[in-house]
Amino acid sequence: MALIVCPDCGKQVSEQAASCPSCGHPLRGGATLIEQTAKNWKKVQAVGIVLMLLAPVSMLVIAYTSSADVFLAVVPLLVLGVVVHLLGRFGAWWHHG
């Protein structure tokens, strides 16, 4: 069992330790994986929010430029945004370490 130096506090730590017992600094990539997973799910949530925000904008555009039924064109976009956002929230909760 070899010892390494903690990059945060400078104390010697076992190379097999997941974190420094003195300061708690992570020594392996476990935290990076969780952070990356959280970022990916936040991107999914952001896409859902953008879709939901596009619904009222598209409603205004359709209302002023066309005589088509506005709500039939906007409701699917709004529902899709809500579903994507909720999937992002559920995925973040499910994969939370």
C-alpha positions in Angstrom: 0.0 0.0 0.0 1.6 3.2 -1.2 1.1 6.6 0.2 0.4 9.7 -1.8 0.3 13.4 -0.8 -3.1 15.1 -0.6 -3.2 18.0 -3.1 -5.3 20.0 -0.8 -3.8 19.7 2.7 -0.4 18.0 1.9 -0.8 15.1 4.3 0.0 11.5 3.3 -2.9 9.4 2.4 -3.3 5.8 1.1 -3.6 5.6 -2.6 -6.6 3.5 -2.3 -8.6 6.1 -0.3 -11.5 7.8 -2.0 -10.9 11.0 -0.1 -8.4 12.5 2.3 -9.3 11.5 5.9 -7.9 14.9 7.1 -9.6 17.4 4.9 -12.1 15.3 2.8 -10.6 16.3 -0.5 -11.7 13.7 -3.2 -8.8 11.7 -4.5 -10.7 9.7 -7.2 -13.0 10.6 -10.0 -16.2 9.6 -8.3 -17.4 13.2 -7.7 -16.7 14.1 -11.3 -19.0 11.4 -12.6 -21.9 12.6 -10.3 -21.3 16.2 -11.3 -21.3 15.3 -15.0 -24.5 13.2 -14.6 -26.2 16.2 -12.9 -25.1 18.5 -15.7 -26.5 16.2 -18.4 -29.9 16.1 -16.6 -29.9 19.9 -16.1 -29.4 20.2 -19.9 -32.5 18.1 -20.4 -34.5 20.2 -18.0 -33.3 23.4 -19.8 -34.5 22.0 -23.1 -37.9 21.4 -21.6 -38.1 24.9 -20.2 -37.1 26.3 -23.6 -39.8 24.3 -25.3 -42.4 25.6 -22.7 -41.2 29.2 -23.3 -41.5 28.7 -27.1 -45.2 27.9 -26.7 -46.5 31.3 -25.9 -44.1 33.0 -28.3 -45.3 30.7 -31.1 -48.9 31.3 -30.0 -48.4 35.1 -30.6 -46.7 34.6 -33.9 -49.4 32.2 -35.2 -52.2 34.5 -33.9 -50.8 37.5 -35.8 -49.7 35.8 -39.0 -52.3 33.1 -39.6 -55.9 32.2 -39.2 -55.0 28.7 -38.1 -56.3 27.4 -34.7 -53.7 28.7 -32.3 -54.3 26.3 -29.5 -54.0 23.2 -31.7 -50.6 24.4 -32.8 -49.3 25.4 -29.4 -50.6 22.7 -27.0 -48.4 19.9 -28.4 -45.3 22.1 -28.0 -46.3 23.0 -24.4 -47.0 19.4 -23.5 -43.7 18.3 -25.0 -41.9 20.9 -23.0 -43.5 19.8 -19.8 -42.8 16.1 -20.5 -39.1 16.7 -21.4 -38.7 18.9 -18.3 -40.3 16.3 -16.0 -38.1 13.6 -17.5 -35.1 15.7 -16.8 -36.2 16.2 -13.2 -36.9 12.5 -12.7 -33.6 11.5 -14.3 -31.7 13.8 -12.1 -33.5 12.4 -9.0 -33.1 8.8 -10.2 -29.3 9.1 -10.9 -28.5 11.2 -7.9 -25.6 9.6 -6.0 
